[in-house]
Amino acid sequence: MWEEGVREVFSLYLIRPTRYDEEGYPVHWIRTTIPANSLACLYGIAEDCRDRRVLGENVDLRIHSFDEGNTRIVPADLIRRIRADGGRSLVCFVGVQTNQFPRAMDLARPLRAAGIAVCMGGFHVTGCMAMLDEMPGEMVEARDLGISMFLGEAEGGRFDPVLRDAYAGDLKDVYDFVKDLPQLPGQPIPRVDRTVIENSTMGYSSFDLGRGCPFECTFCCIINVQGRSSRFRAPEDLEKIIRENKAKGITKFFITDDNFARNRNWEAFLDRLIHLREKEGFDFTLIIQVDTLCHKIPNFIEKCVRAGVDQVFVGLENINPDNLAASKKRQNKITDYREMFLAWKRHPVVITAGYIIGFPNDTRQSILDDIDILKRELAVDILSLSILTPLHGSMDHKNAVARGDKLDPDLNKYDLTHAVFEHPNFGPGELDAVYREAWERFYTRDHCLTVLKRAAALGSNKKMTTANRLLLYGEAARLYNVYSLDGGFFRLKYRKDRRAGYKRENFLWFHLKYWPRSFAIGAWLWFRRGQYERLTRRMWKDAARFDYTDAAISHAGEDEYTELELFTKTRGGVEAVHKAKKIKSLTESAKKRKPLPATA
């Protein structure tokens, strides 16, 4: 029996692991971009467990949350800290993606050797167990080390048994909730510490309002991890999230739903946000992710803007209909693209488009030609390039394993910026090189200037938001050689943290190589940001800025089907136009047709 007033400490560590760079160093920054939603979700769930005293009245559950992207994790230091608190603990590696799995394992091994309980969840372990007939080797190793695996989502009390078993020293090998996904209304909301926000460059918090997706894209693992039946939070949950964050001084948010436009509660959510902004005087901005059909939903874009949306991520994926069809991205129609982008561009919104290369029919020249077409004819501000990757948990990966395809065994490369399969049109390393070439092809000095000219001509008030994104994607990514969303501000490297299999560098050589380059990159980016500030100031003061126009921001009409290369040069473009015209003709005929007389 515990004496009255004496409480036992149980420490819960939530860690979002990073990945390794090309030289084997963990990707660390002084500031990262946006906090991980999975970390915020589990932090909120853990706080709820603490408040409900799931470990008993005499146990003090202490929660520690770390994003390794901006916080160095040294296992030896963590072990000492846990022992200083009494030794009873659970370390959870949260939201682990395939490219983060090797780093998570390297952190977990010394923890397990010290007898510390470890649990791992996220898309990699859940996706593998959901889609593969056999557990892959890296997960077998994790199981043999005594690492518990959490499959599915943790809301609805599903994290309670994990905590209780860890407290009792009896963690199970697997906690499988893949076929028992929770409903979201009223569940603990995602929570992020103010210190976590302060370690991000842009001051954003993140949360989700829905999970799951009804579409069938073969490269996507969301549908097999979160399910094809969409689930949603309630408008009351959203208001609670906004109010709690406002109390912490947080007013910028990234809604991580894969496709907010398909959230059946989208209008109720937006109406609640509009009320907070227009009736109660809240001042906040939002980033959302949408599909290429969102502009066809009545009032969707207009209400998004009134609700505070000033940045959107559009899953464009590709401009070749044959590539879209091959990946079952049938909902994307190139004949909708220009109308959709221009609908957003009637408002001060910065558009980032996700774009995938490496489809079976792609060649170096076709990829570069497509980038040029996209630059000229679509009003995309920022392009986020990915290489087609058979991610664990996707149908592409399941099929590749079933066929016996040769896949790269290094999971660290599954970050969407490396080719991990044998492509029929590219030799070893060639697709990686074309990826970097395509990135630089889009972010030329001339095209970055064009993007700003378009923003100025359309009356956007997002001049520095646009410029900062161009700087981040166009120059920082290239200089740091980190092209994914793992980017941040001022790269940090630690000599002793190098990945196993890489030689530890000489102390003097390491620091002579690292520090001068880091400061040179930082100084250059600061200089370029100053240039952008002066440039945008001049452009926005120029009375003639509204006279600028080009093909991308000109009015969309049917004559463009025969004039623009988006429709005449892409593979399957002509057929897509023919199909679109046929559907339009049939629709108009149906509208003109008189209804049949009613029968008794």
C-alpha positions in Angstrom: 0.0 0.0 0.0 1.2 3.5 -0.8 1.4 6.0 2.0 -1.1 8.8 1.8 0.2 11.6 -0.4 3.0 9.5 -1.9 2.7 9.0 -5.7 4.6 6.8 -8.0 6.0 8.3 -11.2 5.3 6.6 -14.6 7.1 8.4 -17.5 5.6 8.4 -21.0 7.9 9.6 -23.8 6.3 10.3 -27.2 8.9 10.6 -29.9 8.4 11.4 -33.6 11.6 10.0 -35.1 13.4 11.7 -38.0 15.3 10.0 -40.9 18.8 9.9 -42.1 20.3 12.1 -44.8 22.5 11.0 -47.7 25.6 11.0 -45.5 24.0 9.0 -42.7 23.2 11.9 -40.3 19.8 12.3 -38.7 17.9 15.2 -40.3 17.8 17.8 -37.5 17.0 21.5 -37.6 16.9 24.4 -35.2 13.4 24.9 -36.5 11.2 22.5 -38.4 8.3 23.4 -40.6 5.0 22.1 -39.2 4.4 19.9 -36.1 3.5 16.3 -36.7 -0.2 15.7 -36.3 0.2 12.1 -35.1 2.4 13.4 -32.2 -0.3 16.0 -31.4 -3.0 13.4 -31.5 -1.3 10.9 -29.2 -0.3 13.8 -26.8 -4.0 14.7 -26.5 -4.9 11.1 -26.0 -2.2 10.6 -23.3 -3.4 13.7 -21.5 -6.9 12.3 -21.5 -5.5 9.0 -20.0 -3.8 11.0 -17.3 -6.9 13.0 -16.5 -8.9 9.7 -16.2 -6.3 8.1 -14.0 -6.1 5.0 -16.1 -3.0 3.9 -14.1 -4.7 4.5 -10.7 -5.1 7.3 -8.3 -1.5 6.9 -6.9 0.3 7.1 -10.2 1.6 10.3 -11.6 1.7 9.9 -15.4 4.3 12.4 -16.7 4.1 13.0 -20.5 7.1 14.1 -22.5 6.7 14.9 -26.2 9.5 15.3 -28.7 9.8 15.9 -32.4 13.3 14.6 -33.3 13.3 16.9 -36.4 14.1 19.8 -34.0 15.2 17.9 -30.8 18.3 15.7 -30.6 17.4 12.4 -29.0 20.4 10.6 -27.3 19.3 7.2 -26.0 21.9 7.2 -23.2 20.6 10.5 -21.9 17.1 9.3 -22.2 17.9 6.2 -20.2 19.5 8.2 -17.4 16.5 10.6 -17.3 14.1 7.6 -17.0 16.1 6.0 -14.2 16.3 9.3 -12.4 12.5 9.4 -12.4 12.2 6.0 -10.9 12.7 3.7 -14.0 9.0 2.9 -14.8 8.3 4.2 -18.2 7.1 3.6 -21.8 8.7 5.1 -24.9 6.4 5.4 -27.9 7.7 6.1 -31.4 4.8 7.9 -32.9 3.5 8.1 -36.5 6.6 6.2 -37.8 6.7 6.3 -41.6 8.7 3.8 -43.7 11.7 6.2 -44.2 11.8 6.8 -40.4 11.7 3.2 -39.4 15.5 2.7 -39.5 16.1 5.7 -37.3 13.4 4.6 -34.9 15.0 1.1 -34.6 18.4 2.7 -33.9 17.0 4.7 -31.1 15.0 1.7 -29.8 17.8 -0.9 -29.6 19.7 0.7 -26.7 16.4 1.4 -24.9 15.4 -2.2 -25.1 18.9 -3.3 -24.0 18.4 -1.2 -20.9 15.1 -2.9 -20.2 12.9 0.0 -21.1 9.5 -0.7 -22.6 9.1 0.5 -26.2 6.0 0.6 -28.5 6.0 1.7 -32.1 3.0 2.8 -34.3 2.4 4.6 -37.5 1.9 4.0 -41.2 4.8 1.6 -41.7 3.9 -1.1 -39.1 0.1 -0.7 -39.6 0.4 -0.7 -43.4 2.6 -3.8 -43.5 0.3 -5.8 -41.2 -2.8 -4.6 -43.1 -1.5 -5.5 -46.6 1.2 -8.2 -46.5 0.7 -11.9 -46.0 3.9 -12.1 -43.9 5.6 -9.8 -41.5 8.6 -8.2 -43.2 12.1 -8.8 -41.8 12.6 -5.4 -40.1 9.4 -5.9 -38.1 10.4 -9.4 -37.2 13.6 -7.9 -35.8 11.6 -5.3 -33.8 9.3 -8.0 -32.4 12.3 -10.2 -31.4 13.8 -7.1 -29.6 10.6 -6.9 -27.6 9.3 -3.8 -29.3 5.5 -3.8 -29.1 3.6 -2.6 -32.2 0.4 -0.6 -32.2 -1.7 -1.0 -35.3 -4.5 1.4 -36.1 -5.7 4.5 -34.2 -5.5 5.2 -30.4 -8.7 7.1 -29.7 -11.7 5.7 -27.9 -9.7 4.1 -25.0 -7.5 2.0 -27.3 -4.4 3.4 -25.7 -5.5 2.5 -22.2 -4.4 -1.2 -22.3 -1.0 -0.2 -23.7 -0.4 2.1 -20.7 -1.7 -0.4 -18.2 0.3 -3.3 -19.7 3.5 -1.2 -19.8 2.9 -0.1 -16.2 2.5 -3.8 -15.2 5.6 -4.8 -17.2 3.7 -7.0 -19.6 3.4 -5.3 -23.0 1.9 -7.4 -25.7 3.7 -8.0 -29.0 0.9 -6.4 -31.0 -2.1 -4.2 -30.3 -4.2 -4.6 -33.4 -7.1 -2.1 -34.0 -6.9 -2.0 -37.8 -10.4 -3.4 -38.1 -11.7 -1.5 -35.2 -11.2 2.1 -36.1 -12.7 4.7 -33.8 -15.4 7.3 -34.5 -13.9 10.7 -34.0 -16.7 13.1 -32.6 -16.0 13.9 -28.9 -12.6 12.2 -28.8 -9.6 13.9 -27.3 -8.4 16.7 -29.6 -4.9 17.0 -30.9 -2.7 19.1 -28.5 0.7 20.7 -29.1 2.8 22.3 -26.4 3.7 25.9 -27.0 7.4 24.9 -26.9 6.8 22.6 -29.8 5.3 25.4 -31.8 8.3 27.6 -30.9 10.5 25.0 -32.5 8.8 25.3 -35.8 9.7 28.0 -38.4 6.2 29.2 -39.2 4.4 28.9 -35.9 1.8 26.5 -37.2 -0.1 23.9 -35.2 -1.7 20.9 -36.9 -4.8 18.8 -36.4 -7.1 16.5 -38.4 -10.9 16.8 -38.9 -11.3 13.6 -40.8 -9.6 10.3 -41.7 -10.0 7.8 -44.4 -10.5 8.2 -48.2 -13.1 6.8 -50.6 -10.8 6.8 -53.6 -8.6 4.0 -54.8 -5.2 5.5 -55.8 -2.7 2.5 -55.9 0.2 4.6 -54.6 -1.6 5.7 -51.4 -1.5 3.9 -48.1 -4.1 6.1 -46.3 -7.0 4.0 -47.7 -5.5 0.8 -46.3 -4.4 2.3 -42.9 -7.2 4.7 -42.1 -9.9 2.9 -44.2 -12.0 3.8 -47.2 -14.9 4.8 -45.1 -14.4 8.4 -44.1 -14.8 9.4 -40.4 -15.0 13.0 -39.1 -14.7 15.1 -36.0 -17.6 17.3 -34.9 -17.8 21.1 -35.4 -17.7 21.4 -31.6 -14.3 19.6 -31.6 -13.0 22.1 -34.1 -14.1 25.1 -32.1 -12.5 23.6 -29.0 -9.2 23.2 -30.9 -9.3 26.8 -32.2 -10.1 28.2 -28.7 -7.5 26.2 -26.9 -4.8 27.1 -29.4 -5.8 30.8 -29.3 -5.3 30.8 -25.5 -1.7 29.7 -26.2 -1.2 32.4 -28.8 -1.4 30.0 -31.8 -3.3 31.3 -34.8 -1.9 29.4 -37.7 -3.1 25.9 -38.5 -2.5 23.0 -40.9 -5.5 20.8 -41.3 -3.9 17.4 -42.2 -7.0 15.8 -43.7 -5.9 14.1 -47.0 -8.8 15.7 -48.7 -10.8 18.3 -46.8 -13.2 18.8 -49.7 -14.5 15.2 -49.2 -15.2 15.8 -45.5 -19.0 15.6 -45.3 -18.9 18.2 -42.5 -16.9 20.7 -44.5 -19.7 23.3 -44.6 -20.5 23.0 -40.9 -16.8 23.3 -40.1 -16.3 26.3 -42.3 -19.5 28.0 -40.9 -18.2 27.5 -37.4 -14.8 29.1 -38.4 -16.5 31.9 -40.2 -18.5 32.7 -37.1 -15.4 32.8 -35.0 -13.7 35.1 -37.4 -16.5 37.4 -38.4 -18.6 37.5 -35.2 -16.1 37.0 -32.4 -13.1 38.6 -34.0 -10.8 35.6 -34.1 -7.8 36.1 -36.4 -6.3 32.9 -37.7 -5.2 31.3 -41.0 -5.4 27.8 -42.4 -3.7 25.4 -44.8 -5.9 22.7 -46.2 -5.5 19.8 -48.7 -8.0 19.4 -51.4 -8.6 17.5 -54.7 -8.9 18.8 -58.2 -12.7 18.7 -58.1 -13.3 20.9 -55.1 -14.2 24.0 -57.2 -17.3 22.2 -58.4 -18.7 22.1 -54.9 -21.1 25.1 -54.6 -19.7 27.8 -52.2 -16.7 25.6 -51.1 -13.9 27.9 -52.2 -15.7 31.1 -51.1 -16.4 29.7 -47.7 -12.8 28.4 -47.3 -11.5 31.9 -47.9 -13.9 33.5 -45.5 -12.9 30.8 -42.9 -9.2 31.9 -43.1 -7.8 29.5 -45.7 -4.8 31.3 -47.4 -2.9 28.2 -48.6 -4.0 25.0 -50.3 -2.3 21.8 -51.2 -3.8 20.3 -54.3 -3.2 16.6 -55.2 -2.5 17.3 -58.9 -0.2 14.3 -59.2 0.4 14.4 -63.0 -0.8 16.1 -66.2 -0.8 12.9 -68.3 -4.1 11.1 -68.3 -2.4 7.7 -69.0 -0.4 8.1 -65.8 -3.4 9.1 -63.8 -5.4 6.1 -65.1 -2.5 3.7 -64.4 -2.6 4.7 -60.7 -6.4 4.6 -60.5 -6.4 8.4 -59.9 -9.5 8.5 -62.1 -11.0 11.5 -60.3 -8.3 13.8 -61.6 -9.3 15.2 -65.0 -6.8 17.5 -66.8 -9.7 19.3 -68.3 -10.6 20.5 -64.8 -7.2 21.7 -63.8 -7.1 25.2 -65.2 -10.7 26.0 -64.1 -9.9 24.7 -60.6 -6.6 26.7 -60.2 -8.2 29.9 -61.5 -11.2 29.5 -59.1 -8.7 29.6 -56.2 -6.8 32.4 -57.8 -9.8 34.7 -57.7 -8.8 34.9 -54.0 -5.5 35.6 -52.2 -4.5 32.0 -51.8 -1.1 30.4 -52.3 -1.4 27.1 -54.2 1.0 24.2 -53.7 0.6 21.3 -56.1 1.7 17.8 -55.4 3.2 16.2 -58.5 4.5 12.7 -59.1 7.2 11.5 -61.6 8.4 8.0 -62.3 5.3 6.5 -63.8 6.0 3.6 -66.2 5.7 5.7 -69.3 7.8 8.5 -68.1 11.2 9.4 -69.7 13.6 12.1 -68.8 12.4 14.3 -71.7 8.7 13.7 -71.1 9.1 14.7 -67.4 11.0 17.9 -68.3 8.5 18.7 -71.0 5.6 18.2 -68.6 7.3 20.6 -66.1 7.6 23.2 -68.8 3.9 22.9 -69.7 2.9 23.1 -66.1 4.9 26.2 -65.6 3.4 28.0 -68.6 -0.2 26.9 -68.5 -1.2 26.2 -64.8 -1.4 28.8 -62.1 0.7 26.8 -59.6 2.7 28.8 -57.1 4.7 26.0 -55.5 5.4 22.5 -56.9 6.1 19.7 -54.4 7.7 16.9 -56.5 7.7 13.2 -55.5 9.0 10.1 -57.1 6.4 7.3 -57.5 7.1 5.1 -54.5 5.6 1.7 -53.5 5.1 2.8 -49.9 4.5 0.0 -47.4 0.7 -0.2 -46.9 -0.1 0.8 -50.5 -1.5 -1.5 -53.2 1.6 -0.7 -55.4 3.8 -2.2 -52.7 1.6 -5.2 -52.1 1.6 -6.0 -55.9 5.4 -5.4 -56.1 6.0 -7.9 -53.3 3.6 -10.4 -54.9 5.4 -10.1 -58.2 8.8 -10.5 -56.6 9.9 -7.1 -57.9 13.4 -5.9 -56.8 12.9 -3.1 -54.3 15.6 -1.2 -52.5 16.1 -2.8 -49.1 17.1 0.5 -47.4 13.8 1.8 -45.9 15.4 5.2 -45.3 15.1 5.9 -49.0 11.3 5.6 -49.0 10.9 9.3 -48.6 9.4 10.0 -52.0 12.6 11.6 -53.2 14.5 8.5 -54.1 13.8 5.8 -56.7 13.4 2.5 -54.9 12.4 0.3 -57.8 13.7 -0.7 -61.2 12.2 1.6 -63.8 12.0 0.4 -67.5 13.2 3.8 -68.8 15.9 4.7 -66.3 19.1 3.1 -65.2 20.5 3.1 -61.6 20.5 6.6 -60.2 19.1 8.2 -63.4 15.6 8.8 -62.0 17.0 10.4 -58.9 19.0 12.7 -61.1 16.0 13.6 -63.2 14.1 14.3 -60.0 16.6 17.0 -59.0 16.7 18.3 -62.6 12.9 18.6 -62.7 13.0 20.4 -59.3 15.5 22.9 -60.6 13.6 23.2 -63.9 10.6 24.5 -62.1 12.4 26.8 -59.6 14.4 28.9 -62.0 15.0 32.5 -61.2 12.8 33.5 -64.1 9.9 31.3 -63.1 10.0 32.4 -59.5 9.7 35.9 -60.8 6.7 34.9 -63.0 5.0 33.4 -60.0 5.3 36.7 -58.1 4.2 38.7 -61.2 1.0 36.5 -61.3 0.3 37.1 -57.6 0.8 40.9 -58.0 -1.4 41.0 -61.1 -4.2 39.1 -59.4 -4.2 41.4 -56.4 -2.9 38.9 -53.9 -1.9 40.2 -50.5 0.3 37.1 -49.9 3.5 38.5 -51.4 5.9 37.4 -48.6 4.0 34.1 -48.0 4.6 33.3 -51.7 8.2 34.5 -51.6 9.0 32.5 -48.5 7.6 29.4 -50.0 9.7 30.0 -53.2 12.8 30.4 -51.0 12.1 27.3 -49.0 11.2 25.0 -51.9 13.4 26.6 -54.6 16.7 27.3 -52.8 16.8 25.8 -49.3 15.8 22.4 -50.5 18.6 22.4 -53.1 21.2 23.8 -50.8 20.4 21.4 -47.9 19.7 18.5 -50.3 16.4 17.8 -48.3 13.6 18.0 -50.8 10.7 16.7 -48.8 8.6 18.2 -46.0 11.4 17.2 -43.6 12.9 20.7 -44.4 13.4 23.4 -41.8 15.6 26.3 -40.8 19.4 25.9 -40.2 20.5 22.3 -40.4 22.1 20.6 -37.4 24.4 17.6 -37.5 26.0 15.7 -34.7 29.2 13.7 -35.4 28.5 10.9 -33.0 24.9 10.3 -34.3 25.9 8.9 -37.7 24.0 5.8 -38.9 25.5 2.4 -38.2 27.6 1.3 -41.2 29.0 4.8 -41.8 32.4 5.7 -40.5 32.6 8.3 -37.8 34.3 11.3 -39.2 37.4 12.9 -37.8 36.5 15.6 -35.2 38.4 18.4 -36.9 37.4 17.5 -40.4 33.7 17.2 -39.5 33.5 20.6 -37.9 35.6 22.3 -40.7 33.3 20.8 -43.2 30.0 21.4 -41.4 30.0 24.8 -39.7 31.4 27.0 -42.6 28.9 25.4 -45.0 26.0 25.8 -42.6 26.7 29.5 -42.0 27.2 30.1 -45.7 23.9 28.6 -46.5 22.2 30.5 -43.8 23.7 33.8 -44.9 22.8 33.1 -48.5 19.2 32.4 -47.7 19.0 35.5 -45.5 20.4 37.5 -48.3 18.0 36.0 -50.8 15.0 36.7 -48.5 16.1 40.3 -48.3 16.1 40.4 -52.1 12.6 39.0 -52.3 11.4 41.6 -49.8 12.8 44.4 -51.9 11.5 42.9 -55.1 8.0 42.3 -53.9 7.8 45.8 -52.4 8.6 47.3 -55.8 6.3 45.0 -57.7 3.3 45.6 -55.4 3.8 49.4 -55.6 3.9 49.3 -59.4 0.5 50.6 -60.7 1.1 48.6 -64.0 1.2 45.3 -62.2 -2.4 44.5 -63.0 -1.6 44.7 -66.8 0.5 41.5 -66.6 -1.0 38.3 -68.0 0.0 34.9 -69.3 -1.5 31.7 -70.4 -1.7 30.3 -66.8 -3.9 33.1 -65.5 -5.9 33.9 -68.6 -9.6 33.0 -68.8 -10.3 29.3 -69.3 -12.4 28.5 -72.3 -13.0 25.8 -74.8 -10.7 27.3 -77.4 -7.8 26.4 -75.1 -8.4 22.7 -75.8 -6.8 23.2 -79.3 -4.2 25.9 -78.2 -2.6 24.7 -75.0 -0.1 21.9 -74.8 -1.7 20.6 -71.6 -4.3 19.1 -73.9 -2.4 18.7 -77.2 1.0 17.3 -76.1 0.3 15.2 -73.0 -0.2 11.4 -73.3 -4.0 10.9 -73.5 -4.7 14.7 -73.5 -6.7 14.7 -76.8 -8.8 11.7 -75.7 -9.5 13.5 -72.4 -10.7 16.6 -74.2 -12.9 14.5 -76.4 -14.4 12.7 -73.4 -15.0 16.0 -71.5 -16.8 17.5 -74.5 -19.0 14.4 -74.9 -19.9 14.5 -71.2 -20.7 18.2 -71.4 -22.9 17.7 -74.5 -24.8 14.9 -72.9 -25.3 16.9 -69.8 -26.6 19.9 -71.7 -28.9 17.7 -73.7 -30.3 16.2 -70.6 -31.0 19.6 -69.1 -32.9 20.7 -72.3 -34.9 17.5 -72.5 -38.5 18.1 -71.2 -39.5 15.9 -68.3 -42.0 13.1 -69.0 -45.6 13.8 -68.0 -46.6 12.5 -64.6 -48.6 9.2 -64.7 -51.5 8.4 -62.4 
